[in-house]
Amino acid sequence: MPDTAAATAQLAAAAAAQEGLGDTLRIVLLASIVGGALLAWLLLRGYRSDDGDDNDGDTGRDANA
């Protein structure tokens, strides 16, 4: 039976020596989280109910009445 601790240490050392997409994936992950938060804020902002705070002159009544 092979020594799994030594094999794991060898694989970890080999993986650490390789330069990969780690930084790029971190940036993509961070940008997607920030983008998702901004999208949620933008969408939820449209569903906010302002009772009497808007100043566009609309009183909720029909203009023809």
PDB file with one MODEL, atoms N, CA, C and O in Angstrom:
MODEL        1
ATOM      1  N   MET A   1       0.844  -1.179   0.000  1.00  0.00           N
ATOM      2  CA  MET A   1       0.000   0.000   0.000  1.00  0.00           C
ATOM      3  C   MET A   1       0.887   1.239   0.000  1.00  0.00           C
ATOM      4  O   MET A   1       1.770   1.366   0.849  1.00  0.00           O
ATOM      5  N   PRO A   2       0.663   2.157  -0.944  1.00  0.00           N
ATOM      6  CA  PRO A   2       1.527   3.339  -1.036  1.00  0.00           C
ATOM      7  C   PRO A   2       1.249   4.305   0.117  1.00  0.00           C
ATOM      8  O   PRO A   2       0.169   4.319   0.707  1.00  0.00           O
ATOM      9  N   ASP A   3       2.244   5.089   0.402  1.00  0.00           N
ATOM     10  CA  ASP A   3       2.132   6.091   1.468  1.00  0.00           C
ATOM     11  C   ASP A   3       1.338   7.277   0.933  1.00  0.00           C
ATOM     12  O   ASP A   3       1.834   8.029   0.095  1.00  0.00           O
ATOM     13  N   THR A   4       0.111   7.446   1.410  1.00  0.00           N
ATOM     14  CA  THR A   4      -0.756   8.509   0.882  1.00  0.00           C
ATOM     15  C   THR A   4      -0.317   9.891   1.343  1.00  0.00           C
ATOM     16  O   THR A   4      -0.529  10.875   0.633  1.00  0.00           O
ATOM     17  N   ALA A   5       0.286   9.978   2.510  1.00  0.00           N
ATOM     18  CA  ALA A   5       0.741  11.286   2.989  1.00  0.00           C
ATOM     19  C   ALA A   5       1.868  11.811   2.107  1.00  0.00           C
ATOM     20  O   ALA A   5       1.899  12.997   1.780  1.00  0.00           O
ATOM     21  N   ALA A   6       2.788  10.942   1.723  1.00  0.00           N
ATOM     22  CA  ALA A   6       3.897  11.367   0.863  1.00  0.00           C
ATOM     23  C   ALA A   6       3.381  11.721  -0.530  1.00  0.00           C
ATOM     24  O   ALA A   6       3.831  12.694  -1.135  1.00  0.00           O
ATOM     25  N   ALA A   7       2.440  10.935  -1.033  1.00  0.00           N
ATOM     26  CA  ALA A   7       1.879  11.222  -2.352  1.00  0.00           C
ATOM     27  C   ALA A   7       1.114  12.538  -2.339  1.00  0.00           C
ATOM     28  O   ALA A   7       1.188  13.313  -3.293  1.00  0.00           O
ATOM     29  N   THR A   8       0.389  12.787  -1.275  1.00  0.00           N
ATOM     30  CA  THR A   8      -0.349  14.046  -1.154  1.00  0.00           C
ATOM     31  C   THR A   8       0.603  15.224  -1.064  1.00  0.00           C
ATOM     32  O   THR A   8       0.347  16.275  -1.653  1.00  0.00           O
ATOM     33  N   ALA A   9       1.700  15.062  -0.335  1.00  0.00           N
ATOM     34  CA  ALA A   9       2.690  16.126  -0.221  1.00  0.00           C
ATOM     35  C   ALA A   9       3.339  16.398  -1.571  1.00  0.00           C
ATOM     36  O   ALA A   9       3.600  17.553  -1.910  1.00  0.00           O
ATOM     37  N   GLN A  10       3.603  15.352  -2.343  1.00  0.00           N
ATOM     38  CA  GLN A  10       4.190  15.532  -3.667  1.00  0.00           C
ATOM     39  C   GLN A  10       3.224  16.261  -4.599  1.00  0.00           C
ATOM     40  O   GLN A  10       3.629  17.163  -5.333  1.00  0.00           O
ATOM     41  N   LEU A  11       1.962  15.877  -4.572  1.00  0.00           N
ATOM     42  CA  LEU A  11       0.966  16.539  -5.416  1.00  0.00           C
ATOM     43  C   LEU A  11       0.768  18.000  -5.014  1.00  0.00           C
ATOM     44  O   LEU A  11       0.601  18.866  -5.874  1.00  0.00           O
ATOM     45  N   ALA A  12       0.786  18.269  -3.729  1.00  0.00           N
ATOM     46  CA  ALA A  12       0.628  19.646  -3.256  1.00  0.00           C
ATOM     47  C   ALA A  12       1.817  20.501  -3.664  1.00  0.00           C
ATOM     48  O   ALA A  12       1.646  21.659  -4.046  1.00  0.00           O
ATOM     49  N   ALA A  13       3.024  19.942  -3.586  1.00  0.00           N
ATOM     50  CA  ALA A  13       4.222  20.687  -3.990  1.00  0.00           C
ATOM     51  C   ALA A  13       4.210  20.953  -5.487  1.00  0.00           C
ATOM     52  O   ALA A  13       4.607  22.030  -5.931  1.00  0.00           O
ATOM     53  N   ALA A  14       3.756  19.976  -6.269  1.00  0.00           N
ATOM     54  CA  ALA A  14       3.692  20.160  -7.715  1.00  0.00           C
ATOM     55  C   ALA A  14       2.640  21.207  -8.078  1.00  0.00           C
ATOM     56  O   ALA A  14       2.849  22.016  -8.982  1.00  0.00           O
ATOM     57  N   ALA A  15       1.522  21.187  -7.380  1.00  0.00           N
ATOM     58  CA  ALA A  15       0.468  22.162  -7.660  1.00  0.00           C
ATOM     59  C   ALA A  15       0.893  23.568  -7.258  1.00  0.00           C
ATOM     60  O   ALA A  15       0.510  24.541  -7.909  1.00  0.00           O
ATOM     61  N   ALA A  16       1.676  23.682  -6.199  1.00  0.00           N
ATOM     62  CA  ALA A  16       2.132  24.997  -5.750  1.00  0.00           C
ATOM     63  C   ALA A  16       3.159  25.583  -6.703  1.00  0.00           C
ATOM     64  O   ALA A  16       3.266  26.803  -6.828  1.00  0.00           O
ATOM     65  N   ALA A  17       3.908  24.732  -7.369  1.00  0.00           N
ATOM     66  CA  ALA A  17       4.942  25.207  -8.282  1.00  0.00           C
ATOM     67  C   ALA A  17       4.348  25.707  -9.595  1.00  0.00           C
ATOM     68  O   ALA A  17       4.974  26.516 -10.281  1.00  0.00           O
ATOM     69  N   GLN A  18       3.168  25.248  -9.954  1.00  0.00           N
ATOM     70  CA  GLN A  18       2.559  25.651 -11.216  1.00  0.00           C
ATOM     71  C   GLN A  18       1.870  26.997 -11.067  1.00  0.00           C
ATOM     72  O   GLN A  18       1.241  27.295 -10.052  1.00  0.00           O
ATOM     73  N   GLU A  19       2.010  27.793 -12.108  1.00  0.00           N
ATOM     74  CA  GLU A  19       1.268  29.043 -12.140  1.00  0.00           C
ATOM     75  C   GLU A  19      -0.002  28.788 -12.933  1.00  0.00           C
ATOM     76  O   GLU A  19       0.045  28.285 -14.055  1.00  0.00           O
ATOM     77  N   GLY A  20      -1.120  29.131 -12.352  1.00  0.00           N
ATOM     78  CA  GLY A  20      -2.376  28.829 -13.022  1.00  0.00           C
ATOM     79  C   GLY A  20      -3.288  30.028 -13.071  1.00  0.00           C
ATOM     80  O   GLY A  20      -2.838  31.173 -13.083  1.00  0.00           O
ATOM     81  N   LEU A  21      -4.564  29.753 -13.097  1.00  0.00           N
ATOM     82  CA  LEU A  21      -5.580  30.789 -13.226  1.00  0.00           C
ATOM     83  C   LEU A  21      -6.117  31.255 -11.878  1.00  0.00           C
ATOM     84  O   LEU A  21      -7.218  31.803 -11.816  1.00  0.00           O
ATOM     85  N   GLY A  22      -5.375  31.054 -10.810  1.00  0.00           N
ATOM     86  CA  GLY A  22      -5.870  31.393  -9.480  1.00  0.00           C
ATOM     87  C   GLY A  22      -6.267  32.845  -9.324  1.00  0.00           C
ATOM     88  O   GLY A  22      -7.353  33.147  -8.828  1.00  0.00           O
ATOM     89  N   ASP A  23      -5.390  33.748  -9.747  1.00  0.00           N
ATOM     90  CA  ASP A  23      -5.689  35.177  -9.619  1.00  0.00           C
ATOM     91  C   ASP A  23      -6.859  35.583 -10.514  1.00  0.00           C
ATOM     92  O   ASP A  23      -7.716  36.373 -10.119  1.00  0.00           O
ATOM     93  N   THR A  24      -6.876  35.034 -11.713  1.00  0.00           N
ATOM     94  CA  THR A  24      -7.960  35.359 -12.642  1.00  0.00           C
ATOM     95  C   THR A  24      -9.302  34.878 -12.102  1.00  0.00           C
ATOM     96  O   THR A  24     -10.302  35.592 -12.180  1.00  0.00           O
ATOM     97  N   LEU A  25      -9.319  33.678 -11.561  1.00  0.00           N
ATOM     98  CA  LEU A  25     -10.568  33.159 -11.010  1.00  0.00           C
ATOM     99  C   LEU A  25     -11.017  33.952  -9.795  1.00  0.00           C
ATOM    100  O   LEU A  25     -12.216  34.142  -9.592  1.00  0.00           O
ATOM    101  N   ARG A  26     -10.088  34.412  -8.995  1.00  0.00           N
ATOM    102  CA  ARG A  26     -10.456  35.261  -7.844  1.00  0.00           C
ATOM    103  C   ARG A  26     -11.083  36.560  -8.310  1.00  0.00           C
ATOM    104  O   ARG A  26     -12.072  37.018  -7.738  1.00  0.00           O
ATOM    105  N   ILE A  27     -10.508  37.160  -9.352  1.00  0.00           N
ATOM    106  CA  ILE A  27     -11.043  38.419  -9.873  1.00  0.00           C
ATOM    107  C   ILE A  27     -12.435  38.204 -10.453  1.00  0.00           C
ATOM    108  O   ILE A  27     -13.339  39.006 -10.218  1.00  0.00           O
ATOM    109  N   VAL A  28     -12.610  37.116 -11.216  1.00  0.00           N
ATOM    110  CA  VAL A  28     -13.921  36.820 -11.799  1.00  0.00           C
ATOM    111  C   VAL A  28     -14.950  36.573 -10.704  1.00  0.00           C
ATOM    112  O   VAL A  28     -16.080  37.054 -10.793  1.00  0.00           O
ATOM    113  N   LEU A  29     -14.572  35.837  -9.688  1.00  0.00           N
ATOM    114  CA  LEU A  29     -15.496  35.565  -8.580  1.00  0.00           C
ATOM    115  C   LEU A  29     -15.867  36.846  -7.848  1.00  0.00           C
ATOM    116  O   LEU A  29     -17.041  37.066  -7.550  1.00  0.00           O
ATOM    117  N   LEU A  30     -14.899  37.682  -7.557  1.00  0.00           N
ATOM    118  CA  LEU A  30     -15.174  38.942  -6.871  1.00  0.00           C
ATOM    119  C   LEU A  30     -16.050  39.853  -7.719  1.00  0.00           C
ATOM    120  O   LEU A  30     -16.984  40.472  -7.209  1.00  0.00           O
ATOM    121  N   ALA A  31     -15.750  39.936  -9.015  1.00  0.00           N
ATOM    122  CA  ALA A  31     -16.549  40.789  -9.900  1.00  0.00           C
ATOM    123  C   ALA A  31     -17.987  40.277 -10.011  1.00  0.00           C
ATOM    124  O   ALA A  31     -18.924  41.074 -10.069  1.00  0.00           O
ATOM    125  N   SER A  32     -18.165  38.959 -10.040  1.00  0.00           N
ATOM    126  CA  SER A  32     -19.526  38.430 -10.132  1.00  0.00           C
ATOM    127  C   SER A  32     -20.309  38.666  -8.848  1.00  0.00           C
ATOM    128  O   SER A  32     -21.512  38.922  -8.898  1.00  0.00           O
ATOM    129  N   ILE A  33     -19.649  38.583  -7.704  1.00  0.00           N
ATOM    130  CA  ILE A  33     -20.331  38.853  -6.434  1.00  0.00           C
ATOM    131  C   ILE A  33     -20.734  40.324  -6.348  1.00  0.00           C
ATOM    132  O   ILE A  33     -21.857  40.646  -5.958  1.00  0.00           O
ATOM    133  N   VAL A  34     -19.812  41.211  -6.714  1.00  0.00           N
ATOM    134  CA  VAL A  34     -20.118  42.651  -6.676  1.00  0.00           C
ATOM    135  C   VAL A  34     -21.206  42.974  -7.700  1.00  0.00           C
ATOM    136  O   VAL A  34     -22.113  43.754  -7.411  1.00  0.00           O
ATOM    137  N   GLY A  35     -21.125  42.385  -8.886  1.00  0.00           N
ATOM    138  CA  GLY A  35     -22.146  42.616  -9.907  1.00  0.00           C
ATOM    139  C   GLY A  35     -23.506  42.108  -9.477  1.00  0.00           C
ATOM    140  O   GLY A  35     -24.522  42.755  -9.729  1.00  0.00           O
ATOM    141  N   GLY A  36     -23.533  40.945  -8.826  1.00  0.00           N
ATOM    142  CA  GLY A  36     -24.799  40.416  -8.330  1.00  0.00           C
ATOM    143  C   GLY A  36     -25.407  41.299  -7.261  1.00  0.00           C
ATOM    144  O   GLY A  36     -26.621  41.497  -7.225  1.00  0.00           O
ATOM    145  N   ALA A  37     -24.566  41.830  -6.391  1.00  0.00           N
ATOM    146  CA  ALA A  37     -25.061  42.730  -5.351  1.00  0.00           C
ATOM    147  C   ALA A  37     -25.615  44.018  -5.958  1.00  0.00           C
ATOM    148  O   ALA A  37     -26.662  44.507  -5.535  1.00  0.00           O
ATOM    149  N   LEU A  38     -24.916  44.561  -6.943  1.00  0.00           N
ATOM    150  CA  LEU A  38     -25.410  45.777  -7.592  1.00  0.00           C
ATOM    151  C   LEU A  38     -26.694  45.516  -8.364  1.00  0.00           C
ATOM    152  O   LEU A  38     -27.589  46.361  -8.367  1.00  0.00           O
ATOM    153  N   LEU A  39     -26.801  44.370  -9.014  1.00  0.00           N
ATOM    154  CA  LEU A  39     -28.016  44.030  -9.730  1.00  0.00           C
ATOM    155  C   LEU A  39     -29.190  43.862  -8.772  1.00  0.00           C
ATOM    156  O   LEU A  39     -30.296  44.325  -9.051  1.00  0.00           O
ATOM    157  N   ALA A  40     -28.949  43.198  -7.644  1.00  0.00           N
ATOM    158  CA  ALA A  40     -30.006  43.039  -6.640  1.00  0.00           C
ATOM    159  C   ALA A  40     -30.443  44.390  -6.097  1.00  0.00           C
ATOM    160  O   ALA A  40     -31.637  44.629  -5.916  1.00  0.00           O
ATOM    161  N   TRP A  41     -29.489  45.277  -5.837  1.00  0.00           N
ATOM    162  CA  TRP A  41     -29.822  46.608  -5.336  1.00  0.00           C
ATOM    163  C   TRP A  41     -30.649  47.373  -6.360  1.00  0.00           C
ATOM    164  O   TRP A  41     -31.624  48.039  -6.010  1.00  0.00           O
ATOM    165  N   LEU A  42     -30.256  47.273  -7.624  1.00  0.00           N
ATOM    166  CA  LEU A  42     -30.971  47.994  -8.672  1.00  0.00           C
ATOM    167  C   LEU A  42     -32.390  47.463  -8.837  1.00  0.00           C
ATOM    168  O   LEU A  42     -33.334  48.243  -8.965  1.00  0.00           O
ATOM    169  N   LEU A  43     -32.546  46.156  -8.835  1.00  0.00           N
ATOM    170  CA  LEU A  43     -33.882  45.584  -8.994  1.00  0.00           C
ATOM    171  C   LEU A  43     -34.767  45.850  -7.784  1.00  0.00           C
ATOM    172  O   LEU A  43     -35.943  46.182  -7.935  1.00  0.00           O
ATOM    173  N   LEU A  44     -34.217  45.707  -6.596  1.00  0.00           N
ATOM    174  CA  LEU A  44     -35.016  45.936  -5.396  1.00  0.00           C
ATOM    175  C   LEU A  44     -35.363  47.407  -5.217  1.00  0.00           C
ATOM    176  O   LEU A  44     -36.375  47.734  -4.598  1.00  0.00           O
ATOM    177  N   ARG A  45     -34.536  48.290  -5.750  1.00  0.00           N
ATOM    178  CA  ARG A  45     -34.795  49.722  -5.673  1.00  0.00           C
ATOM    179  C   ARG A  45     -36.071  50.081  -6.437  1.00  0.00           C
ATOM    180  O   ARG A  45     -36.799  50.993  -6.045  1.00  0.00           O
ATOM    181  N   GLY A  46     -36.333  49.367  -7.519  1.00  0.00           N
ATOM    182  CA  GLY A  46     -37.526  49.634  -8.311  1.00  0.00           C
ATOM    183  C   GLY A  46     -38.800  49.172  -7.640  1.00  0.00           C
ATOM    184  O   GLY A  46     -39.877  49.675  -7.961  1.00  0.00           O
ATOM    185  N   TYR A  47     -38.710  48.231  -6.720  1.00  0.00           N
ATOM    186  CA  TYR A  47     -39.889  47.713  -6.042  1.00  0.00           C
ATOM    187  C   TYR A  47     -40.145  48.394  -4.695  1.00  0.00           C
ATOM    188  O   TYR A  47     -41.077  48.033  -3.975  1.00  0.00           O
ATOM    189  N   ARG A  48     -39.325  49.365  -4.369  1.00  0.00           N
ATOM    190  CA  ARG A  48     -39.501  50.072  -3.104  1.00  0.00           C
ATOM    191  C   ARG A  48     -40.786  50.897  -3.168  1.00  0.00           C
ATOM    192  O   ARG A  48     -41.081  51.513  -4.192  1.00  0.00           O
ATOM    193  N   SER A  49     -41.535  50.909  -2.092  1.00  0.00           N
ATOM    194  CA  SER A  49     -42.773  51.682  -2.074  1.00  0.00           C
ATOM    195  C   SER A  49     -42.540  52.961  -1.292  1.00  0.00           C
ATOM    196  O   SER A  49     -42.265  52.946  -0.092  1.00  0.00           O
ATOM    197  N   ASP A  50     -42.659  54.070  -2.012  1.00  0.00           N
ATOM    198  CA  ASP A  50     -42.537  55.386  -1.385  1.00  0.00           C
ATOM    199  C   ASP A  50     -43.936  55.950  -1.235  1.00  0.00           C
ATOM    200  O   ASP A  50     -44.603  56.217  -2.235  1.00  0.00           O
ATOM    201  N   ASP A  51     -44.383  56.133  -0.032  1.00  0.00           N
ATOM    202  CA  ASP A  51     -45.720  56.658   0.208  1.00  0.00           C
ATOM    203  C   ASP A  51     -45.660  58.170   0.337  1.00  0.00           C
ATOM    204  O   ASP A  51     -45.367  58.699   1.409  1.00  0.00           O
ATOM    205  N   GLY A  52     -45.943  58.869  -0.771  1.00  0.00           N
ATOM    206  CA  GLY A  52     -46.005  60.318  -0.746  1.00  0.00           C
ATOM    207  C   GLY A  52     -44.670  61.006  -0.865  1.00  0.00           C
ATOM    208  O   GLY A  52     -44.603  62.226  -0.715  1.00  0.00           O
ATOM    209  N   ASP A  53     -43.601  60.276  -1.128  1.00  0.00           N
ATOM    210  CA  ASP A  53     -42.296  60.924  -1.210  1.00  0.00           C
ATOM    211  C   ASP A  53     -41.939  61.376  -2.620  1.00  0.00           C
ATOM    212  O   ASP A  53     -40.996  62.147  -2.800  1.00  0.00           O
ATOM    213  N   ASP A  54     -42.682  60.906  -3.625  1.00  0.00           N
ATOM    214  CA  ASP A  54     -42.326  61.308  -4.983  1.00  0.00           C
ATOM    215  C   ASP A  54     -42.963  62.661  -5.297  1.00  0.00           C
ATOM    216  O   ASP A  54     -44.089  62.938  -4.884  1.00  0.00           O
ATOM    217  N   ASN A  55     -42.238  63.489  -6.024  1.00  0.00           N
ATOM    218  CA  ASN A  55     -42.669  64.855  -6.281  1.00  0.00           C
ATOM    219  C   ASN A  55     -43.033  65.057  -7.742  1.00  0.00           C
ATOM    220  O   ASN A  55     -42.787  66.133  -8.287  1.00  0.00           O
ATOM    221  N   ASP A  56     -43.611  64.058  -8.391  1.00  0.00           N
ATOM    222  CA  ASP A  56     -43.945  64.208  -9.807  1.00  0.00           C
ATOM    223  C   ASP A  56     -45.371  64.734 -10.008  1.00  0.00           C
ATOM    224  O   ASP A  56     -45.812  64.853 -11.152  1.00  0.00           O
ATOM    225  N   GLY A  57     -46.086  65.043  -8.965  1.00  0.00           N
ATOM    226  CA  GLY A  57     -47.415  65.603  -9.064  1.00  0.00           C
ATOM    227  C   GLY A  57     -48.526  64.589  -9.236  1.00  0.00           C
ATOM    228  O   GLY A  57     -49.697  64.964  -9.282  1.00  0.00           O
ATOM    229  N   ASP A  58     -48.191  63.323  -9.330  1.00  0.00           N
ATOM    230  CA  ASP A  58     -49.189  62.274  -9.505  1.00  0.00           C
ATOM    231  C   ASP A  58     -49.816  61.970  -8.142  1.00  0.00           C
ATOM    232  O   ASP A  58     -49.129  61.562  -7.206  1.00  0.00           O
ATOM    233  N   THR A  59     -51.126  62.175  -8.050  1.00  0.00           N
ATOM    234  CA  THR A  59     -51.799  61.914  -6.772  1.00  0.00           C
ATOM    235  C   THR A  59     -52.479  60.566  -6.755  1.00  0.00           C
ATOM    236  O   THR A  59     -53.122  60.212  -5.767  1.00  0.00           O
ATOM    237  N   GLY A  60     -52.349  59.795  -7.844  1.00  0.00           N
ATOM    238  CA  GLY A  60     -52.976  58.491  -7.894  1.00  0.00           C
ATOM    239  C   GLY A  60     -54.390  58.531  -8.436  1.00  0.00           C
ATOM    240  O   GLY A  60     -55.024  57.484  -8.568  1.00  0.00           O
ATOM    241  N   ARG A  61     -54.907  59.724  -8.759  1.00  0.00           N
ATOM    242  CA  ARG A  61     -56.260  59.857  -9.317  1.00  0.00           C
ATOM    243  C   ARG A  61     -56.197  59.907 -10.833  1.00  0.00           C
ATOM    244  O   ARG A  61     -55.172  60.267 -11.412  1.00  0.00           O
ATOM    245  N   ASP A  62     -57.283  59.548 -11.459  1.00  0.00           N
ATOM    246  CA  ASP A  62     -57.351  59.603 -12.919  1.00  0.00           C
ATOM    247  C   ASP A  62     -57.375  61.056 -13.360  1.00  0.00           C
ATOM    248  O   ASP A  62     -58.044  61.884 -12.742  1.00  0.00           O
ATOM    249  N   ALA A  63     -56.645  61.373 -14.430  1.00  0.00           N
ATOM    250  CA  ALA A  63     -56.556  62.757 -14.897  1.00  0.00           C
ATOM    251  C   ALA A  63     -57.883  63.246 -15.499  1.00  0.00           C
ATOM    252  O   ALA A  63     -58.134  64.451 -15.536  1.00  0.00           O
ATOM    253  N   ASN A  64     -58.731  62.325 -15.970  1.00  0.00           N
ATOM    254  CA  ASN A  64     -59.995  62.718 -16.579  1.00  0.00           C
ATOM    255  C   ASN A  64     -61.114  62.899 -15.568  1.00  0.00           C
ATOM    256  O   ASN A  64     -62.186  63.385 -15.929  1.00  0.00           O
ATOM    257  N   ALA A  65     -60.907  62.533 -14.350  1.00  0.00           N
ATOM    258  CA  ALA A  65     -61.979  62.597 -13.360  1.00  0.00           C
ATOM    259  C   ALA A  65     -62.077  63.957 -12.717  1.00  0.00           C
ATOM    260  O   ALA A  65     -62.932  64.174 -11.859  1.00  0.00           O
TER     261      ALA A  65
ENDMDL
END
